[in-house]
């Protein structure tokens, strides 16, 4: 892959990755394991994408950057519990280890690195192969394998650092991104769209959850029963989301790219195929091109079948690279 020394290549897609992400250990037989990233990198190599991607080295997010989305009390608690050697966070079902806080800061910082590169025109878009994942982390608690909400932190950073006004977050993970919804529920500058299996963990994401206050109408949930696939989810994207977001006019597109909606994933019951993920990516790229000057940052969330994850991610990234 092209090194980071290729400072500006606006025709390339960036890949954000760091070996430290694998130092967040979750124990034997845990689905959110370090080997997920090995599968992702291998899939990109096997797809011949190495020379088409600019590799960006992430930096850790600062306390001020993560505090834009999380309460001081939660941040202190999470840091203290990890430093004390607790096996999991007391706020929810998130296994942690000695390096988890360091990895979480670098995961959030990886998204910030991507946001900088995309908004400054150094690359055309970016995929962040980070862990721990983030979209279940609420402002005051980590849960669902998540410590910090990477996409939310990146979104707020784009607004505060780069003056981006409106951001759309597309979340196609099989699980509802309750944390992202929580952080932006009353915020009219962020449009959160989620397709997910329901009823399923974490039990949120009803159609009736549409935002509050200035954020009224800026949350759109499309829950589906197990067995739903591309027809239903792509239909929600084209028939519900795109007409609604056309009036919103986002200046940046963020994706919570979960691949656990794949038909072969062990943690979900949706029936998405590789081609369905490719089409979801094409639609997202087109939205970014039409409304946001092509600016798009995709962030890895779920996806737990090590045999299929790499190929599915490569399918997603190839569409980004071909954009």
N, C-alpha and C positions, 0 to 999 in steps of 0.2 A: 504494500500500500504506500501511496505517496506520503513522504514525511511531512511533519508539521512545518518544516522550513519552507514548504511551498505556501508562503504566507497568503497569497491571494490567487484564487482560482475560481472565479465566479461561475464557471461551467461545471464544477465538480460538487459531488455530495460528500459531506464530512461524516466520518465515523468517530464517535467519542468512546474511548475505552481506556481502562486502566487495570493492571493486574491486581491492584489492591481490592477491587470489587470482589475477588474470589476469596479474600481473607475474612469476609463476613461468613462465618461458619454456622450452619443450621443443624448439624448433626446427621447421623445416618438415616436414610429413608425419608428425609424431608424433601418435599417436591421442589421447594425454592432453594435449589442447591447451586454451588459454584459451577458445577458441570454444565449448567444451562448456558453459561457464557462460552465455554469451550465449544458447545454445539453451535452457537451462533457464529463464532469466528470460523469454524470449520465449514459451515454452510456458505458463508460469504466467499471463502477461498474456493470451494468446489464449484461455485457458480461463476468463477472467473471475475469476481468484482474487485479483487485486490488492487489492481492498477487504476481503477476508476474512482477510488475513494481517497480522500485526504484524511489522514489520521490526525486527530486533535487530542492533545494531552490535557486532561481536565485539571482544574485547580480545586481546592476545597472551598466550599461556600463559607462565607463569614457568618458570625453570629447575627449581625444586623440583617443579612440577606435572608437567613432562615426565619428570623423573628418577624419578618414581614408577613409570614403565614402561620406561625406557631406561637403559642403563648409562652412567656418566660418561664412559667411554672412547669409546663410540660417539657420544655427543653432542658431545664435543670434536672428534672426527675429522670428523663431518659439518659442523660449523660452520667448522672450519679449511679443509676442502676447498672449500666454497662460497665462503668469503672469498678463497681463493687463485685462484678462477676456474676450477676444475676443471670439465670439461664433464659429468662424471657422478660419482656417489659410487663410491668404490673398493669398497664393500661389496656392490654389486649393480647391476642395470640400472635406475638411476634418473638420468635426465638432470636437471641442475641449472643454474641461472643466478644472476646477481648477487643477485636478490631472493628466491631460493628459501628461504633460512633464515627470512627475515622472513615470507614467506607461510606457511611450515610452522608457525611459532609462532602465527600468526593463525588458521590452520585448526584447530589443536588448541584454541586459545582460543575459537574460535567454538563448538565443542562444549561447552566449559565455560560459556559464556554461555547456551547453550540449557539445559544442565542446571540452572543457577541459576534460570532463569525458570520451568521446568517444576516443579521441586521446591518452589520458593517459591510456587507457585500463581498466578503472574502470567499464564501462558498454559496451555492444556490439553495441548499437545504441541508439537513443533518439528521442522522440517526444516532441516538445515544444508547449504547449497549451497557446499561448501568444496573447495579443492584446494591443494596436492597431496593425493591420497587417502592412505589410511593402513593398510589391513588387512594388507598384506604386510610392514610394518615390524616386525621382531622386536626383542627387547630390546636386542640388540647389533649390529644391522645394518639399514640401509634397503635396500629392493629392490623390484622390481616397480612402479616409478613412485612409490613411497612413501618419505617421509622420516621422518615421525613417525606413530605409530599413534593417530589421532585418537579412534577409538571406545574404545580401551583407556585412553587418558589421561582421557577423559571418565568412564569407568566408575570408575576409581580415585578420581578427584576427587569423584564423587558419594558414594563411601564415606567418604572422609577428611574432606571439607568438610561434608557434609550428614548423615553418620551412616547412610547407606543400607546395609542389611545385605547382601542378595542381589540380584544383577543378572543378567538374562538378555540375551545378545547373539545376535541373529538375523542371520545373514549369508547373503543369497541372491545374492551376486555370482557370476558364472560361474566365477571362480577361487577356490580355497580360500584362506581368510584365515589363512595359516600364521603370520603375525605375532601376531594376536590369540590364536590357539591357543597359541603359544609362551609368551606373557606370562602366561596364566592356566591353563596345563596342570595345575599341581599346586595350584590354588586352589579350595577348596570353596565359596567365596562367589560364584563367577561360573559360570554355565552357558552354554557356547558351543555354538551350533547352526549348522551350515553345510550348505547344499545347493550342489553345484558340479559342474562337468563334470570327468570323470576318465577316462583319464589326460589331464592338461592342466597348464599352468603353475599352481603351482610344483612339482607332483609330490607334494604332501602331501595329507592329508585322507582317508586310508584309513578304512574303517568300524572297523577294529581300534584306531584311535587314540581312546581313550576317557577320557584323563586319567590322572593318577598321584598317588600319595599321597592327601592330603586332597581332591584334585580328581578322584579316580577316579569315573568315571561322570558327570562334569560336562562332558565334551566329547562331542558327538554329531555325527558326520559322515555325510552321506548323499550319496555320490558317484554320479553318473549318466553314462552314455555319451552321446556326441553324438547329438542327435535326440530326447532326452527333453524333455518339455514340462510343461504344467500338470498333467496327470493324475498324472504320476510325482512331481513336486515338491510339489504340494499334498497328494498322498497321504502323502508322508513327513512333511509338517508336521502333518497331522491324525492320522495313525495311529501315528507314532513319537514326534514331538517333544512334542505337547500332552499325551499321557498321562504322559510322563516328567517334564515340567516342572511338572505339577500338584502333584507332591509337593515340588518345590523351593520354590515360593511366592516368586517374585521380587518385589522392591519397586520395581523400575525396569526398563523394557524399552528396550534400545538396539538399533538396526537399522543394520547395515552394508548400505546400500541401493545395491547395484550393479545396473545395468540392462543389463549386457552379456550377460545370459542371454536377451535379447530375440531373437526369431526373425530380425530383420533386422540384428543387430549383427555387425560384421566380425571381432571378436576371439573369438567363441565359436561353439559349435555346438548350444546348447540352443534350444528352440523356444517360449519363453514369449511370451505375447501381453500386450497392455495389460490385458486383463481378468484375466489370471492375476496380474499384479502388483497389480491392485486387490484381488483376493481374498487374496493374501498379506498385503496391508496390513490388510484387514478382520480377518483372523485375529489379526494382531499387536495391533491396537487392542483386540480383544475380550479377548485375554490380559492386556493392560495394564489394561483396565477391571476384569476379574475379580480380578486378583491384586495390582495395583500402584496402585490408585486412579486409573487412567487415565494414569499418568506414562510418557511415551514420547518418546524422542529419536531421530530418524532422521538418518543421516549419509551423504552422497553418497560412493560409491566409484566403480565403473566405469560404463561406458555410453559408447559411442564412435561411434554413428551419429548425426551431427548432424541428420539429417532426422527421426529418430524420438525422440531423447532427450527433447526438451522436452515432447512430448505424453505420453510415458510417465511422466516425473516429475510432470507436472500431474495425471495419473490417480492417482498415489500420494498427492500432496499433497491432492487433493480428498477422498479418503477420510479423511485425517487431519482436514481442516477440517469434514467432515460428522459426525465422531465425536461 
